[in-house]
Amino acid sequence: MTTIRPLFDRVLVKRNDEPSKTTSGLFLPETASKEKPAEGTILAIGTGRIGDDGSVTPLIVNEGDQIIFGKYAGTEIKINGEERLILREDDILGVIEN
């Protein structure tokens, strides 16, 4: 089992599942072209951003946070056969609070 520890100001994200139904209640077939959701859960975070003076500023987000990120943000990777996303904290647009 492989694990990934993001470095510096990067986070490891699991995208939320793609919706199988529209908001009006229509079911989407598997063959329909679906956009990948721009929401996910943070699985792991780096130690923080390193400033010009060498100081480390911790990240604002935490593991387990539900986030929204840009459509083309980050780098997709496969870990143990599952798709994950590594992105910088700057790519995170917001934290979903319930």
N, C-alpha and C positions, 0 to 999 in steps of 0.2 A: 504494500500500500504506500503510495507516494503522497507526501505532503509538501505544500509550498508555503514558504514564509516570505511575504512581500518585503522589499527593502525600502527604506526611507519613507517617502510620502505616498507610497502605493498601497492599494487595497485589493484583496481577492474577493470577487463577487460571484454569487450564483444568481443567474437571471431567474425571475419569476416564470412560472409555466406559461406557455402561450395559451391564450383563451381559445376554447373550443366552441364558444357560443358568443354571438354578438350581444350587444346591450339590449337589443329588441327581442332576443330569445331565439334567433335562428342559429342552428348548429352549422359549424363550418366543417366541410369535408377535409380529410387529411391532405388531399391533393391541392387544396386552395393555397394560394401564395399568401403567407402570413408574414407580417413584420415581426421581428424579434422584439420582445418587450424591453422598454428602456427603464425597467424597474428591477430591483433585485435585493438580495440580502448579503451583507458583508460577512464573509467567512473568516477573514484574517486581515490584520492591518500591520503596516510597517512601524518602525520606531519613531518616525517623524521627519519633518523637513529640516535639513541642515542649512543654517544661515551662512552668510559670507564670513562671519566671525567664528564659525565652527560650532555655534550653539545649536542645540536640537530643540525644535518647537514641536510638541506632540500634536497628533492629529485631533481634529474636532470630532470625527465620527468614531464609533466603537463597533466591535464585533457584534453581530446580531441586528444592527440598524437596518431598516428598510429604506432604500435610497432610490432616487431618480437620477439618471445620468443622460448625457447626450447620446443621440442616435448613433453616431460614429465614434464614440469615445472608447478608448482602451484597446487592448490586444486580447483576442480570443485564444485560449489554450485548451488542451484536453488533459485532464488529470484522471487517471484510472477509468478512462473511457467516457468521462462526463465533461461537457463543455463548461468552462469557467471563463471569467473575464478579469484581467488585471488592468486597473486604471489608476491614474493619479488622483489625489484628493481634489485637485482643481477641476477635474472632469465631472465631479459630483455636483448636481444642480440643487439638490435638497434632500432632506431627511423626512420621511413620511412618519408623522406622529399620530397615534390613535388616541 
